[in-house]
């Protein structure tokens, strides 16, 4: 009965015909551009000469490999296409250079649809320091989170490819707090990293440890968030 009444009302003009716009997407429902280009150069950190590097990128926090690019031109240019609103770890590798990891945030690119980023790679050599940038600890914590796995796994690969390589893990904390507790915390952090590497097949004797506490901060900013960089572990190459 109801359907007959609706049909009668429709043909009598009581219910208006739907326009095409009623079935199409509203202006506010249009799908925005979801991609962003990451472009720049890969250069030698000392000479600023181009480096023919391989780039792989992983979406955080789970570390899944979502793409790769290779520098082939003499200028060292690269281009990656990423999804917006995510964080990525970009891993760079090249013969004669330490592998490098950088965190890229596509939430708020400076240029619409494009982020400009140059990478600088450090030549392999005794005494070189590799900072594990994605391995930043929460305050007073020693637990390694999944965000750090891809970078630590890259270090495992480097050491397996270089069987004579010996490293020293150097632990640092924020400078605030009691010096004795900071020293103990930095020691616990390098021990946690060593345990991870050993569990991945690296011999324990290839990994030396040193704790610095809060004696070598990278930032003395009053903002707690900006001082997170002080809570870190660095890798010093002792032999290669």
Secondary structure, DSSP 8 states (H G I E B T S, - for coil): -HHHHHHHHHHTTSS----GGGTS--GGG-----EEEEEEEEEETTT--B---EEEEEETTTTEEEEEEE--STT-EEEEEEETT-EEEEEEE-TTB--EEEEEE-TT-SBTTEEE--EEE-B--TT-EEEEEEEE--TT-----GGGHHHHHHHHHHHHH-TT-EEEEEEE--S-S-HHHHHHHHHHHHHHHHHHHHHTT--GGGEEEEE-TTTT-S---S-TTGGGGGSEEEEEEEE-
